Amino acid sequence: MKSITTLSIIALLFCICLLSCSEDDANTGNVNPCSENSVLVSPTDYSATPSYQSSVVSAIIDGDCLTVMVSSSGCDGSTWEASFFAANPQTSNGQVTYDSRVDIINLEICLALPSVEFVFDLTNLQVAGSNSVTLSIDGLNSDLLYTY
């Protein structure tokens, strides 16, 4: 009887241990705080992207993340997809600058003017030998400094 009780207790403890762990606990070190949207450094795509499809309302950098608020005609913006393109970096007075542009795919046909936030991972813009780059975003009145 004593061995059955001991086995029951061990089995119960084993089940509790299994249920108390989760996959999220093991993966917290690899979480990218930005979204899956990376900045694409492509002079060809940058040049081919029209700048009139949307208006950049605001942009802020937080760590390696760029949050851009864009506005365009449409219903509510829930179906929009966005890309962020940068031309090749230019250096002037020791500061690296990227000319950049937001491109949205907007198939909505409505007369409203919604604004939507998109978040982009800026790590593709890091330049070896520098700890910051300037982003000159089409449609934004001032440049942004990305420090890494």
FENWO-V600061 format. One record per residue. N is the residue number from 1. RES is the residue in one letter. NEAR is the number of other ideal C-beta (glycine too) atoms within 10 Angstrom. Layout:
BEGIN
N;RES;NEAR + N;RES;NEAR
END
This chain:
BEGIN
1;M;5 + 2;K;6 + 3;S;7 + 4;I;8 + 5;T;9 + 6;T;10 + 7;L;10 + 8;S;10 + 9;I;10 + 10;I;10 + 11;A;10 + 12;L;10 + 13;L;10 + 14;F;10 + 15;C;10 + 16;I;9 + 17;C;9 + 18;L;8 + 19;L;8 + 20;S;8 + 21;C;9 + 22;S;8 + 23;E;6 + 24;D;8 + 25;D;8 + 26;A;9 + 27;N;9 + 28;T;7 + 29;G;5 + 30;N;6 + 31;V;8 + 32;N;11 + 33;P;10 + 34;C;19 + 35;S;13 + 36;E;8 + 37;N;17 + 38;S;16 + 39;V;21 + 40;L;16 + 41;V;17 + 42;S;15 + 43;P;12 + 44;T;9 + 45;D;15 + 46;Y;20 + 47;S;11 + 48;A;10 + 49;T;19 + 50;P;9 + 51;S;12 + 52;Y;8 + 53;Q;15 + 54;S;25 + 55;S;16 + 56;V;17 + 57;V;14 + 58;S;12 + 59;A;23 + 60;I;11 + 61;I;16 + 62;D;11 + 63;G;13 + 64;D;17 + 65;C;18 + 66;L;25 + 67;T;15 + 68;V;25 + 69;M;15 + 70;V;24 + 71;S;17 + 72;S;18 + 73;S;15 + 74;G;21 + 75;C;15 + 76;D;11 + 77;G;23 + 78;S;9 + 79;T;12 + 80;W;19 + 81;E;11 + 82;A;20 + 83;S;18 + 84;F;27 + 85;F;22 + 86;A;24 + 87;A;18 + 88;N;10 + 89;P;15 + 90;Q;12 + 91;T;11 + 92;S;8 + 93;N;5 + 94;G;6 + 95;Q;13 + 96;V;17 + 97;T;17 + 98;Y;23 + 99;D;18 + 100;S;28 + 101;R;22 + 102;V;25 + 103;D;21 + 104;I;19 + 105;I;10 + 106;N;20 + 107;L;9 + 108;E;15 + 109;I;8 + 110;C;11 + 111;L;7 + 112;A;11 + 113;L;11 + 114;P;17 + 115;S;13 + 116;V;20 + 117;E;14 + 118;F;20 + 119;V;16 + 120;F;26 + 121;D;19 + 122;L;24 + 123;T;15 + 124;N;13 + 125;L;22 + 126;Q;14 + 127;V;13 + 128;A;4 + 129;G;5 + 130;S;14 + 131;N;9 + 132;S;12 + 133;V;21 + 134;T;17 + 135;L;21 + 136;S;16 + 137;I;20 + 138;D;18 + 139;G;16 + 140;L;17 + 141;N;6 + 142;S;7 + 143;D;15 + 144;L;17 + 145;L;10 + 146;Y;22 + 147;T;9 + 148;Y;14
END
